[in-house]
């Protein structure tokens, strides 16, 4: 394989590595469904790869410290953005949220 073919092969492999997800704009809202808390976030693919990521959601009640975890799978396209909207089962409370996205999904 010549240097040119090797370079092309490396470029193709670099694009096949799956998505490179970044989570931003995480916020907690009341859910329209009783007994649930809505978590919203923006999940952006910074890379050229595509595939499914697992969004890991962690709610924490600011008063009691109680933590609740949930997961959602999202499909990301190259350089695409997806809005995550998840209604997580939780008792009433004053919640903060953290969201991470992992590839490949666990």
N, C-alpha and C positions, 0 to 999 in steps of 0.2 A: 504494500500500500504506500503510495507516494505521500509527500507532505500535504499536498492539496486535498487529497481524499481523506487523509487522517483529520485535517482541520474541519472538513465538512462533517465527518462522522462525530467529532466532538461537539460541534454545534447542535447536531440533531439530538444527541444524548442529553445535552444541557437543557433542551426544551422539553424533554420527557420526564423530568424529575418531579412532576406534580406541582401543585400550586404552592405559592409562598404567601400564606394568609396573614393579614394584619387586621386587628379588631380596633374599632374606634367608636366614638359616640354612644357609649353604653349608658342606658338610662332605665329607670324603673318607673312604671306607670300602673295605675289601677287596671285590672283586667275586666272586660265586660262579663267574664264568667265568674260567678261566685266561688270563693274558696281558692282563687288563683291570683298570682301577681304576674303582671306582664313585664318582660325584659325585652328591650329593643337594643339592637346594635347594628353597626355597619361592618361588614366583613369584605375586605378588598384583597384581591389577588395581585400581588406586586410582580409576579413572574409570568413567564410564557407557558408554564405547565398548566394542565387542567386536571380536575379530579374532585373527589369527595373529601371534605374535611369534617372533623367532628368539633362542633362548638361545645365547649364545656362551660356551663353556666353555674355560678355560685352566688346564691343569695345569702345575705347575712343580716339578721335583725339587729339593728343598732342598739336596741335596749336590752335584749336578752343574750345576744351573742350567738343565738341559734343559727346554724348553717344548714342550707338546703342545696343539694346539687341536682343538676339535670343536664342532659345532653341532647343535641339536635345535630343531624347530619345535613350538610349543605353541599351543593354542587357548585364548583367555581370554574369559570371559563378563564382563558388567558387574559390578564389585565382587567378582569371583570369585577363588579361589585354586587353584593347581595345584601338585602336588608333582612336581618334576623328578627323575627317576632315570635317570642315563645311565652305562652301562658303556663307558668309553673305552679303546681299545686303547693299552696302555702297558707298557713293561718294568717289572720290580720296582723300587721306589724309595720314597723318603720324600717324598710329594707334598703340596703345598698347592694350593688351587683358587680361582679367581675365576670368577664367572658374571655376565654382563650380559644384559639382554633388550632387543631393539630392535624397534620398530614404525615403519614396515612392515619385514617381513623383507627382507634383502638378497638 
